[in-house]
Amino acid sequence: MDNINIDIQDSLTKMCVLARKAVSSLANLSNDKKNDLLMRVAGSIEKNRQNIREANNKDIECAEKLGKNKAFIDRLTLNDKRIDGMIKGLKEVVNLSDPVGRTLKDWERPNGLMISKVSVPIGVVGIIFESRPNVTCEAASLCFKSGNVVILKGGKESFESNLAIERCFEEALTSVGLPINCVKLVPFREREATSLLLKMDQFIDLIIPRGGESLIRFVSMNSSIPVIKHYKGVCHIYVDASADFDVAKKIILNAKIQRPAVCNAVETLLVHKDVARKFMPKIVKSLRNEDVTIRGCMKTLDMVDEEISLATDDDWYTEYLDLIISIKVVDSIDDAIAHITKYGSKHSDAIVSDDIASLDKFQKEVDSSAVFVNCSTRFNDGGEFGFGAEIGISTDKIHARGPMGLEELNIYKYIVKGSGQIRE
């Protein structure tokens, strides 16, 4: 191991040791004190707005020099609207109920033992993410409110922005006498820092990666710490034979165009054959008017005059994260569900229909973290679900699935109270 790696490892080990020690500082922190801290962070972000913008501009300039595309730059950018969104998100988390210490269930055994199932923090959570610097604020606020210490490893492209946001948390933590290691950013750009962090299983309880498929696969393959993840968001909208065309058009355009570079944007449109010939020309024209590139099945190509390319099998698996969509005509709702099962990523899938039987079937048989009925896949988001913000979206089938908010950042333990009982 070279000297640079040794220096990074020593620094990360010290950071993780201090993070582990900081867990006890949060153990008995009241909800009022947590909320006070988060409001102080909101105030610090407002006060340091210009510093955050200047740091973000440095990151954007570097990204542009590296030739990053518009979608990447969009994810990286912290304009005033997004800074306002961070402040709003902090205040929304303040207004949420404290998940720590809730009795989820209790019962008495025949021998007199009283058993309670109580929610508790996970401990130390590591968040590894790419270019979106507002993740720093979202993740830190949710982890803190849920009683967890958080270690953040952002992408090198957002390094300066992340540091500026971390300083706001550090200022607030210092002002109330809490350890700054309750919220800590890994101070290295190097990828080696990520690899080393993933081996700190004696200090970190859980890793949550947020980013593209390559990052998430790298984290999953190299971590000795449990990982909650979703590899990608290959999201579908199925337009059923009974669908209202105006409703379908509105939903599809929103799900594709509003923010195409996010994981809950639609990537594949499935249209029932009975309405395809009428609906397809309308939706293709609307999408083309918004500069969306379209890749369609052979039936789609036969139904429209617009110049579109033939979709390959790989297209059905692809998360474009761009103004690109694949379209397929299906013979039935069963074919639509079969397509989603084969090519989907269990993230966000929607149906547009006025048929109760079709809606019921789709809801029951589509095995995704969130199923949307006559509404956009873009709602698969912690803020839109009323969680205040989100730590990420899980497609795993463990304790957390879908948008992860405060409750998903707590687990539970059993408290067993007796009066001298022994097991016979």
C-alpha positions as CSV (number, residue, x, y, z in Angstrom):
1,M,0.0,0.0,0.0
2,D,1.4,3.4,-1.0
3,N,1.8,6.3,1.4
4,I,-1.3,8.1,0.0
5,N,-3.5,5.1,0.8
6,I,-1.9,4.8,4.3
7,D,-2.7,8.4,5.0
8,I,-6.3,8.1,3.8
9,Q,-6.8,4.9,5.8
10,D,-5.4,6.4,9.0
11,S,-7.6,9.5,8.5
12,L,-10.7,7.5,7.8
13,T,-10.1,5.2,10.7
14,K,-9.8,8.1,13.1
15,M,-13.0,9.6,11.6
16,C,-14.9,6.4,12.1
17,V,-13.7,5.9,15.6
18,L,-14.9,9.4,16.5
19,A,-18.2,8.7,14.7
20,R,-18.7,5.6,16.8
21,K,-18.1,7.6,19.9
22,A,-20.6,10.2,18.8
23,V,-23.4,7.7,18.8
24,S,-23.7,8.0,22.6
25,S,-24.1,11.8,22.3
26,L,-27.4,11.2,20.3
27,A,-28.7,8.4,22.5
28,N,-30.7,10.5,24.9
29,L,-31.1,13.7,22.8
30,S,-34.7,15.0,23.1
31,N,-36.8,15.7,20.1
32,D,-36.8,19.4,21.0
33,K,-32.9,19.5,20.9
34,K,-32.8,17.7,17.6
35,N,-35.2,20.2,16.1
36,D,-33.3,23.1,17.5
37,L,-30.1,21.8,15.9
38,L,-31.8,21.4,12.5
39,M,-33.3,24.9,12.7
40,R,-29.8,26.2,13.4
41,V,-28.5,24.4,10.3
42,A,-31.3,26.0,8.3
43,G,-30.2,29.4,9.6
44,S,-26.6,28.6,8.8
45,I,-27.4,27.6,5.2
46,E,-29.4,30.8,4.7
47,K,-26.5,32.9,6.2
48,N,-23.9,31.1,4.0
49,R,-26.0,31.0,0.9
50,Q,-23.4,32.9,-1.1
51,N,-20.6,30.7,0.0
52,I,-22.5,27.6,-1.0
53,R,-23.2,29.1,-4.4
54,E,-19.6,30.1,-4.9
55,A,-18.4,26.6,-3.9
56,N,-21.0,25.0,-6.2
57,N,-19.9,27.3,-9.1
58,K,-16.3,25.9,-8.7
59,D,-17.7,22.3,-9.0
60,I,-19.8,23.2,-12.1
61,E,-16.8,24.8,-13.8
62,C,-14.7,21.7,-13.2
63,A,-17.5,19.5,-14.5
64,E,-17.9,21.5,-17.6
65,K,-14.2,21.4,-18.3
66,L,-14.5,17.6,-18.0
67,G,-17.2,17.6,-20.6
68,K,-20.0,16.4,-18.4
69,N,-23.5,16.4,-20.1
70,K,-26.4,18.7,-19.3
71,A,-28.2,16.1,-17.2
72,F,-25.1,15.7,-15.0
73,I,-24.7,19.5,-14.6
74,D,-28.3,19.7,-13.7
75,R,-27.9,17.2,-10.9
76,L,-24.8,19.1,-9.7
77,T,-26.3,22.6,-9.7
78,L,-27.3,24.3,-6.5
79,N,-29.3,27.4,-7.6
80,D,-31.3,29.5,-5.1
81,K,-34.4,27.4,-5.7
82,R,-32.6,24.3,-4.6
83,I,-30.9,26.0,-1.7
84,D,-34.4,27.1,-0.6
85,G,-35.5,23.5,-1.1
86,M,-32.7,22.4,1.3
87,I,-33.9,24.9,3.9
88,K,-37.5,23.9,3.4
89,G,-36.6,20.2,3.7
90,L,-34.8,20.8,7.1
91,K,-37.9,22.6,8.4
92,E,-40.2,19.7,7.2
93,V,-38.0,17.2,9.0
94,V,-38.3,19.3,12.1
95,N,-42.1,19.0,11.9
96,L,-41.9,15.2,11.6
97,S,-42.5,13.0,14.7
98,D,-39.4,11.6,16.4
99,P,-39.2,7.9,15.4
100,V,-36.9,6.9,18.3
101,G,-38.2,5.1,21.3
102,R,-41.6,4.3,20.1
103,T,-43.2,1.1,21.4
104,L,-44.1,-0.8,18.3
105,K,-45.7,-3.7,20.2
106,D,-45.8,-5.0,23.7
107,W,-47.2,-8.1,25.3
108,E,-47.1,-10.2,28.5
109,R,-46.0,-13.9,28.6
110,P,-47.6,-16.5,30.8
111,N,-44.6,-16.4,33.1
112,G,-45.1,-12.7,33.8
113,L,-42.4,-11.4,31.5
114,M,-43.3,-8.1,29.8
115,I,-41.8,-7.8,26.3
116,S,-41.7,-4.6,24.3
117,K,-40.5,-4.0,20.7
118,V,-39.0,-0.6,20.7
119,S,-37.7,1.5,17.7
120,V,-34.0,2.5,18.0
121,P,-31.5,4.2,15.7
122,I,-29.3,2.0,13.4
123,G,-26.1,3.7,14.8
124,V,-23.5,4.9,12.3
125,V,-24.8,5.2,8.7
126,G,-22.5,5.7,5.7
127,I,-24.0,7.5,2.7
128,I,-22.1,7.2,-0.6
129,F,-23.4,9.4,-3.4
130,E,-22.4,11.1,-6.6
131,S,-23.1,14.5,-8.0
132,R,-26.2,15.8,-6.2
133,P,-24.8,18.0,-3.3
134,N,-28.3,18.6,-1.8
135,V,-28.1,14.9,-0.7
136,T,-25.6,16.0,1.9
137,C,-28.3,18.1,3.6
138,E,-31.1,15.6,3.1
139,A,-29.1,12.6,4.4
140,A,-27.6,14.5,7.3
141,S,-30.9,15.9,8.5
142,L,-32.7,12.6,8.4
143,C,-29.9,10.7,10.0
144,F,-29.6,13.2,12.8
145,K,-33.4,13.4,13.5
146,S,-33.6,9.6,13.6
147,G,-30.7,9.4,16.1
148,N,-28.0,8.2,13.8
149,V,-24.5,9.5,13.2
150,V,-23.7,9.9,9.5
151,I,-20.6,9.7,7.4
152,L,-21.0,11.1,3.9
153,K,-18.8,10.3,0.9
154,G,-19.8,12.5,-2.0
155,G,-18.5,12.4,-5.6
156,K,-15.4,14.3,-6.5
157,E,-17.4,16.5,-8.8
158,S,-19.5,17.9,-5.9
159,F,-16.6,18.1,-3.4
160,E,-16.5,21.9,-2.8
161,S,-20.3,22.1,-2.5
162,N,-20.5,19.3,0.0
163,L,-17.8,20.9,2.1
164,A,-19.7,24.2,2.2
165,I,-22.9,22.3,3.4
166,E,-21.0,20.3,5.9
167,R,-19.6,23.5,7.4
168,C,-23.2,24.6,8.1
169,F,-23.9,21.4,10.1
170,E,-20.5,21.8,11.9
171,E,-21.4,25.4,12.9
172,A,-24.7,24.3,14.3
173,L,-23.4,21.3,16.1
174,T,-20.6,23.3,17.7
175,S,-23.1,26.0,18.8
176,V,-25.1,23.4,20.9
177,G,-22.0,21.5,22.2
178,L,-22.5,18.3,20.2
179,P,-19.6,16.5,18.5
180,I,-19.0,17.6,14.9
181,N,-18.5,13.9,14.1
182,C,-22.3,13.5,14.3
183,V,-22.3,14.6,10.7
184,K,-19.0,14.2,8.9
185,L,-17.9,14.4,5.3
186,V,-15.1,12.2,4.0
187,P,-12.4,14.9,3.1
188,F,-11.0,13.0,0.2
189,R,-11.8,13.1,-3.5
190,E,-10.0,9.8,-4.3
191,R,-12.0,6.7,-5.1
192,E,-9.6,4.8,-2.8
193,A,-11.4,6.5,0.1
194,T,-14.7,4.8,-0.9
195,S,-13.0,1.4,-1.0
196,L,-11.5,1.9,2.4
197,L,-14.7,3.2,3.9
198,L,-16.5,0.1,2.8
199,K,-14.3,-2.1,4.9
200,M,-14.9,-0.1,8.2
201,D,-17.5,-2.7,9.4
202,Q,-16.3,-2.4,13.0
203,F,-17.5,1.2,13.1
204,I,-20.2,1.6,10.4
205,D,-23.5,-0.3,10.7
206,L,-25.1,0.4,7.3
207,I,-24.1,1.7,3.9
208,I,-26.6,3.5,1.6
209,P,-25.3,4.3,-1.9
210,R,-27.1,6.9,-4.0
211,G,-26.2,7.3,-7.6
212,G,-25.9,5.4,-10.9
213,E,-25.9,1.7,-11.4
214,S,-22.1,1.5,-11.6
215,L,-21.6,3.2,-8.3
216,I,-24.2,1.0,-6.6
217,R,-22.8,-2.2,-8.0
218,F,-19.3,-1.2,-6.9
219,V,-20.5,-0.5,-3.4
220,S,-22.4,-3.8,-3.2
221,M,-19.5,-5.8,-4.5
222,N,-16.9,-4.2,-2.3
223,S,-18.6,-3.6,1.0
224,S,-18.1,-5.7,4.1
225,I,-20.9,-3.6,5.7
226,P,-24.7,-4.3,4.9
227,V,-25.9,-2.3,2.0
228,I,-29.4,-0.9,1.2
229,K,-29.6,-0.2,-2.5
230,H,-31.4,0.1,-5.8
231,Y,-29.3,-0.5,-8.9
232,K,-31.3,1.5,-11.3
233,G,-34.7,3.0,-12.1
234,V,-36.1,1.4,-15.2
235,C,-39.6,2.8,-14.7
236,H,-42.6,1.9,-16.8
237,I,-46.0,3.5,-17.6
238,Y,-48.6,1.1,-18.9
239,V,-51.5,2.7,-20.9
240,D,-54.4,0.3,-20.6
241,A,-57.2,-0.1,-23.1
242,S,-59.6,1.9,-20.9
243,A,-57.2,4.8,-20.3
244,D,-58.2,8.4,-20.6
245,F,-55.9,9.8,-23.3
246,D,-55.6,13.3,-21.8
247,V,-54.7,11.9,-18.4
248,A,-52.2,9.4,-19.9
249,K,-50.5,12.1,-21.9
250,K,-50.2,14.5,-18.9
251,I,-48.7,11.7,-16.8
252,I,-46.3,10.5,-19.4
253,L,-44.9,13.9,-20.2
254,N,-44.5,14.7,-16.6
255,A,-42.7,11.4,-15.8
256,K,-40.3,11.8,-18.8
257,I,-39.7,15.5,-19.1
258,Q,-39.9,17.3,-15.7
259,R,-36.5,15.9,-14.6
260,P,-35.3,13.1,-17.0
261,A,-32.0,12.6,-15.1
262,V,-33.6,11.1,-11.9
263,C,-34.3,7.5,-11.0
264,N,-38.1,7.9,-10.9
265,A,-38.4,9.3,-14.4
266,V,-40.2,6.9,-16.9
267,E,-38.0,5.1,-19.3
268,T,-40.4,2.7,-21.0
269,L,-44.0,3.3,-22.2
270,L,-46.2,0.3,-22.8
271,V,-49.5,0.8,-24.7
272,H,-52.4,-1.7,-25.1
273,K,-52.9,-2.7,-28.7
274,D,-56.6,-1.8,-28.6
275,V,-55.8,1.9,-28.2
276,A,-52.3,2.1,-29.7
277,R,-53.3,3.1,-33.2
278,K,-55.2,6.1,-31.8
279,F,-53.0,7.0,-28.9
280,M,-49.6,6.4,-30.3
281,P,-49.4,9.3,-32.9
282,K,-50.6,11.7,-30.3
283,I,-48.1,10.8,-27.6
284,V,-45.2,10.4,-30.0
285,K,-45.9,13.9,-31.4
286,S,-46.1,15.4,-27.9
287,L,-42.8,13.7,-26.9
288,R,-41.0,14.9,-30.0
289,N,-42.2,18.4,-29.4
290,E,-40.3,18.2,-26.1
291,D,-37.2,17.0,-27.9
292,V,-37.5,13.4,-26.6
293,T,-35.7,10.8,-28.6
294,I,-38.0,7.8,-29.2
295,R,-37.1,4.1,-29.7
296,G,-40.0,1.9,-30.5
297,C,-41.0,-1.7,-31.2
298,M,-41.9,-2.6,-34.8
299,K,-45.6,-2.1,-34.2
300,T,-44.9,1.4,-32.9
301,L,-42.9,2.3,-36.0
302,D,-45.8,1.1,-38.2
303,M,-48.3,3.3,-36.4
304,V,-46.6,6.7,-36.5
305,D,-45.2,9.0,-39.2
306,E,-42.6,10.4,-37.0
307,E,-39.0,9.3,-37.6
308,I,-38.1,7.0,-34.7
309,S,-35.5,4.3,-34.3
310,L,-36.2,0.6,-33.7
311,A,-35.7,-0.4,-30.0
312,T,-33.3,-3.2,-29.3
313,D,-33.6,-5.7,-26.5
314,D,-30.9,-3.7,-24.6
315,D,-33.2,-0.6,-24.7
316,W,-35.8,-2.3,-22.6
317,Y,-33.2,-2.8,-19.8
318,T,-31.8,0.7,-20.1
319,E,-32.1,3.6,-17.6
320,Y,-31.5,6.5,-19.9
321,L,-31.5,9.3,-17.4
322,D,-32.0,11.6,-20.4
323,L,-34.7,12.8,-22.9
324,I,-35.0,9.3,-24.4
325,I,-37.9,6.8,-24.1
326,S,-38.7,3.3,-25.4
327,I,-42.2,2.5,-26.5
328,K,-43.8,-0.9,-26.9
329,V,-47.3,-2.1,-28.0
330,V,-48.5,-4.9,-25.8
331,D,-51.4,-7.4,-26.5
332,S,-52.8,-7.3,-22.9
333,I,-52.2,-6.2,-19.3
334,D,-50.6,-9.7,-18.8
335,D,-48.1,-8.9,-21.5
336,A,-47.4,-5.5,-19.9
337,I,-46.8,-7.1,-16.5
338,A,-44.6,-9.8,-18.0
339,H,-42.5,-7.1,-19.7
340,I,-42.1,-5.1,-16.4
341,T,-41.2,-8.3,-14.6
342,K,-38.5,-9.2,-17.1
343,Y,-37.0,-5.8,-17.9
344,G,-37.9,-3.6,-14.8
345,S,-35.8,-2.8,-11.8
346,K,-38.6,-3.0,-9.1
347,H,-38.4,0.7,-8.6
348,S,-41.5,2.7,-9.9
349,D,-44.1,1.5,-12.3
350,A,-47.5,3.0,-13.2
351,I,-50.8,2.2,-14.8
352,V,-53.2,4.5,-16.5
353,S,-56.6,2.9,-16.6
354,D,-60.3,3.4,-15.8
355,D,-60.9,-0.3,-15.5
356,I,-61.2,-1.5,-11.8
357,A,-60.2,-5.1,-12.7
358,S,-57.1,-3.9,-14.5
359,L,-56.1,-1.6,-11.7
360,D,-56.5,-4.3,-9.1
361,K,-54.5,-6.8,-11.2
362,F,-51.6,-4.3,-11.8
363,Q,-51.4,-3.3,-8.2
364,K,-51.2,-6.9,-7.0
365,E,-48.9,-8.4,-9.6
366,V,-46.3,-5.7,-10.3
367,D,-43.6,-6.3,-7.8
368,S,-42.0,-2.9,-7.4
369,S,-41.1,-0.7,-4.4
370,A,-43.9,1.7,-5.5
371,V,-46.9,1.2,-7.9
372,F,-48.7,4.2,-9.2
373,V,-52.3,4.3,-10.3
374,N,-53.3,7.1,-12.6
375,C,-50.4,9.3,-11.5
376,S,-46.8,10.0,-12.3
377,T,-43.8,7.8,-11.3
378,R,-42.1,11.1,-10.3
379,F,-44.0,10.9,-7.0
380,N,-41.7,8.1,-5.8
381,D,-39.8,10.5,-3.5
382,G,-39.6,10.9,0.2
383,G,-40.7,14.5,0.1
384,E,-43.7,13.7,-2.0
385,F,-44.6,10.9,0.4
386,G,-44.6,13.3,3.3
387,F,-41.3,12.0,4.8
388,G,-39.8,15.5,4.7
389,A,-36.9,14.2,2.7
390,E,-35.4,10.9,1.8
391,I,-32.2,9.0,2.4
392,G,-32.6,7.1,-0.8
393,I,-35.0,4.6,-2.5
394,S,-34.6,0.9,-1.7
395,T,-35.7,-1.8,-4.0
396,D,-34.4,-4.5,-1.6
397,K,-36.8,-6.7,0.2
398,I,-35.6,-6.0,3.7
399,H,-36.9,-3.7,6.5
400,A,-36.8,-0.7,4.2
401,R,-38.4,-0.6,0.7
402,G,-39.2,2.5,-1.4
403,P,-38.4,6.0,-0.2
404,M,-36.4,5.8,3.0
405,G,-37.4,8.4,5.6
406,L,-37.1,8.6,9.4
407,E,-38.8,5.3,10.2
408,E,-36.7,3.4,7.8
409,L,-33.6,4.8,9.6
410,N,-34.7,3.1,12.8
411,I,-34.7,-0.6,13.5
412,Y,-35.9,-2.1,16.8
413,K,-34.8,-4.0,19.8
414,Y,-36.7,-6.0,22.4
415,I,-36.9,-4.9,26.0
416,V,-37.8,-7.8,28.3
417,K,-38.8,-6.9,31.9
418,G,-39.2,-9.4,34.7
419,S,-39.3,-9.9,38.4
420,G,-36.7,-12.6,38.9
421,Q,-38.0,-15.2,36.4
422,I,-35.6,-17.9,35.2
423,R,-36.0,-20.3,32.4
424,E,-36.9,-23.8,33.4
